Amino acid sequence: MQKRKASADELIALILQGIEEVKGDNIILLDLREIENTVCDYFIICNGNSNTQVNAIVGSVQKTVSKAIKDKPWHIEGRDNAEWVLMDYVNVVVHVFQKHTREFYDIEGLWGDAKFTDITNTVNQ
């Protein structure tokens, strides 16, 4: 199986599909391309209701992306306690939180200059 280069839009769509498959909540896409000195182009942020659901979201994203484009994250952090799992797909970084951890760290607030897209509301309409 040969890995093929996916566009950022295709990768984002697959990641969102993986999150939605296991009912991830409050999905936000942050476009960081207009901000100087960022480590990636996009953040996708969502939360689960338990460490079991957080791990299920991470597994679903990995499986969906791998199956479609044979790509896997360059790096994953935080899987052990599943309070905040970071999946690094180089240009797209996925943050999967438990709700209370997401509120505490307030990534959206830290990246207030980014362009926000609330995916949850566009998907569920």
Backbone hydrogen bonds, N-H to C=O, Kabsch-Sander energy under -0.5 kcal/mol:
donor,donor_aa,acceptor,acceptor_aa,energy
4,R,69,I,-1.2
6,A,4,R,-0.6
11,L,7,S,-2.5
12,I,8,A,-2.8
13,A,9,D,-2.4
14,L,10,E,-2.2
15,I,11,L,-2.5
16,L,12,I,-2.8
17,Q,13,A,-2.0
18,G,14,L,-2.3
19,I,15,I,-2.2
20,E,16,L,-2.8
21,E,17,Q,-2.0
22,V,18,G,-0.7
22,V,19,I,-0.9
23,K,20,E,-1.7
24,G,19,I,-2.2
25,D,47,N,-3.4
28,I,45,I,-2.8
29,L,117,T,-2.8
30,L,28,I,-0.5
30,L,43,F,-3.1
31,D,29,L,-0.5
31,D,115,K,-2.8
32,L,30,L,-0.8
32,L,41,D,-3.1
33,R,41,D,-0.6
35,I,32,L,-1.7
38,T,35,I,-0.6
41,D,91,N,-1.6
42,Y,91,N,-2.1
43,F,30,L,-2.0
44,I,93,V,-2.4
45,I,28,I,-2.8
46,C,95,H,-2.2
47,N,25,D,-2.3
48,G,97,F,-2.8
54,V,50,S,-2.6
55,N,51,N,-2.4
56,A,52,T,-2.0
57,I,53,Q,-2.6
58,V,54,V,-2.3
59,G,55,N,-2.5
60,S,56,A,-2.5
61,V,57,I,-2.6
62,Q,58,V,-2.4
63,K,59,G,-2.5
64,T,60,S,-2.7
65,V,61,V,-2.6
66,S,62,Q,-2.6
67,K,63,K,-2.5
68,A,64,T,-1.8
69,I,65,V,-2.8
70,K,66,S,-1.7
71,D,65,V,-0.8
74,W,88,D,-2.9
75,H,88,D,-1.1
77,E,86,L,-2.4
82,A,78,G,-1.7
85,V,96,V,-3.1
86,L,77,E,-2.4
86,L,84,W,-0.5
87,M,85,V,-0.5
87,M,94,V,-2.9
88,D,75,H,-3.2
88,D,86,L,-0.5
89,Y,87,M,-0.8
89,Y,92,V,-2.6
91,N,89,Y,-1.8
93,V,42,Y,-2.5
94,V,87,M,-3.0
95,H,44,I,-3.4
96,V,85,V,-3.0
96,V,94,V,-0.5
97,F,46,C,-2.6
97,F,95,H,-0.6
98,Q,83,E,-2.3
99,K,48,G,-1.1
102,R,98,Q,-2.5
103,E,99,K,-2.3
104,F,100,H,-1.8
105,Y,101,T,-2.4
106,D,102,R,-2.3
110,L,106,D,-1.9
111,W,107,I,-1.9
112,G,109,G,-1.1
114,A,111,W,-2.0
115,K,31,D,-1.9
116,F,114,A,-0.6
117,T,29,L,-2.0
119,I,27,I,-1.6
119,I,117,T,-1.1
120,T,27,I,-1.5
122,T,118,D,-1.0
123,V,119,I,-2.4
124,N,120,T,-1.9
